[in-house]
Amino acid sequence: MTGMIVRARGTWVALCGAVLLSACASGAKLGEERAELGDFFLSHAIVVAEDAAPIPGSRAATPEQWEEVLTTELRRRFDRYDGDTLYHLGVKVHGYMLAPPGIPLVLSPRSVLGITVDVWDDAAGEKLNARPHQIIVSEAFSAETVVGSGNTQSAEVQMQNLAENVVAAIERWLASNPDWFPPRGAGAPEGDAQAQAQAAPDAGADPA
């Protein structure tokens, strides 16, 4: 990825001059196919954005707005998985750019979002990844973004697009670690996952 991540006041600020096209794939459409996550069932999805730092020039967004849009998108994508083994996802928002209006094709920065994510195995009571996994995405290329999304989209639409792309990237990351997820039918008895999810403590999924 072309760009740089710097730590500022305890947060990460994404200063991306460009983002690889693979990181810009749109996550808007779920489609009929999904990644293979074995017996996966998402219990808690916790998003923390209180330290999110906007890149200078970005449109403003509150921590509550980021937490709501990301939590909703995590549920939209991962509630498709109805396995019997409980997992928790913890997401922390570090930095973002919501592109402001500019001169098309000249001063039109791309919207960018930088997060870290952790995944917990509920039964084992432990985090599966050794360190928080870092993901940076930009908005997907489209007719509305080619001249700068700040000229064609509201901040809320930009946030939704970034949420869709970053959650799709989380799904791809999970699918790239098949050893974390048992095959279907190897977890709890069928129908028990939802009941366990309601009883699972929130403390088990506190993002780092």
N, C-alpha and C positions, 0 to 999 in steps of 0.2 A: 504494500500500500504506500502510495506517495503521500507524505504528510508527516505530522509529528504530534506526539502526545506529550504534554508537559504537565507536571504536578504544580498546582497553584492554590494556596490556602487550603491544603488538604483535599483538593479535588483535582480531577483531570480536565484539561481544556483541550478539545480537539481543534487543531489548526491544520486543516486538510486543504492542500492546494488541489488535490485530485483524489478520487477514490476508485479502486479497481471496479470494473464493470460487474464482476461477480458479486461485489458487495452492494451493488445498486439494484439487484433484481427485485422486482415488485413482489410484495407478499400479500397483495390485496385479495387475490383469488385463491381459495383453498383447493378447489377442484375435487374430483372424486378420489384421486390417489393421495396417499399420505406417506410420510417417512415410516420406516419400520422401527418401532420402539418396543417391541415385545409385549410384555404384560403391563405396560405403563398406564398409570392412572394419576392425574394431577390432583393432589390434595390442596395444599396451600400455594398460592401465587402471591408473593410479597414483593412490592416495589417500593423502594426508598429513593426519594429525589430531593431531599432537603438540602443537599450540598451541590445540586446541579449548577454548573457555572456556564452562563452564556458566553459565547465568543463575542468580543466587542463588535458592535454593529447589529447583533442579532435582535430580532423581535423578542419581546418578553414573554415568558410563560412561568406560571407558578408551579411549585413542587406538587401541589394538589392536582393540577391539570395533567402533569406528566404521570403521576401515580394512577390517575383514573384511566387515561387513555391506554397506558401499557397494561394495567391489570385487565381491562376489558379485552384487549387484543390477545393477551395470554390465554384467557378463558375461551375466546372465540376459536383459537387454533388448537389448543390442547384438550379441550373438552370433547374433541372427536375421538380421543383415545379412551377406551372403556375397559382397560385391563383390571387386574385384581391386586396389583402391587403398587403401594402408595409411594409417591415421590412429591417433594416440595421444590419449588423454584424461588430463588431470591435474586432480585434484579436491583442494581444500584445505578442510578443515572449520574454520570460524572460531568459531561459537557455536551453542549448542543449549539447549533447555529440554525435559527429559523430565518431564512433569507428575507431581507427587507426589499422593498421596491428599489429598482435601480435602472440604469440605462440598458435595455435589452442587448445581450451579446457582448457588452462591454463591462459594465459594473453589475453583474448578476451572480452573486455568490450562490453556491448550492447549499441546501439545507443538509445538516449533518447531525447525527446523534451518536454519542459514545457511552457505552454501558459496560458493567461487568455483571456476570451471572454465575450463580452457584446452584448445584443440584444436590438434594439430600435424599437418601434412602430412609424411609420412615421406619421400617422394621429394624434396620441395622442401627438407626439413630446416629448416622454419620454422613458427612459430606463426601460425595463421590469424587469430585475434582480436587486435586492437591492445592490449587490456588485459583482465585477468581478468574474466570475466562473473560477476556476482553473482546468486545465486538464494537466496530465502528461501521456505520452504514450512512449512505447518503440517500436522497430521494431518487426514485427510479426515473429514468429518462422517459419523457412523454412530450406530447405537443404542448402541454401546459408548463413544462419545466424547462424546455429548451431555451426560452427567452428569459428564464428566471422565475421561479415559483413565487417570489415576492411580488411580482407584477400581476400574477394571475390567480393566486390562492391566498386564503386567509391563513393566519397562524394556526388555527385549529385544524384546517385541512392539511397543512404541512406536518403537524404533529401526528395526525392519523396516518399519513403516508410513512413517516419514519417509524412509527410504532409497528405497522404491518411488516416493514422490511426487517426491523431488528428482531422481532419475534420469529419470523421465518428463518432468520440466521440462527437463532437459538435452537430451533427445531433441527436444522441441519447439523449443528454442533452435537446435539444429543444423538442423532442418528449415526454420527461418525464414531461413536463410542458404544458399539453394540454389547460389549462385555458388561456394561452397567445394567442391562435390562434382561431379565429372564424371558424365555419364550412364553407365548400365551399359554395359560393354564397352569403355570408353575408357581403362581402366587397364592393369595388367599382364596378360600372357597368362593365360587361364583356368587355375586350379589353382595359380598361383604365389603367391597371397597368403599362404596358410598357411606356405609355406616361407620367404617373406620375413619374416613376422611372427616366426618363431623366430630369424632372424638379425638383426633390427632391434635396435640398441643401446638399453638402458634410458635412457641419458643424453639421448636425444632427447625424452623426455617428462617432464622434471622440472618439476612444477607450481610456479608462482610464488607 
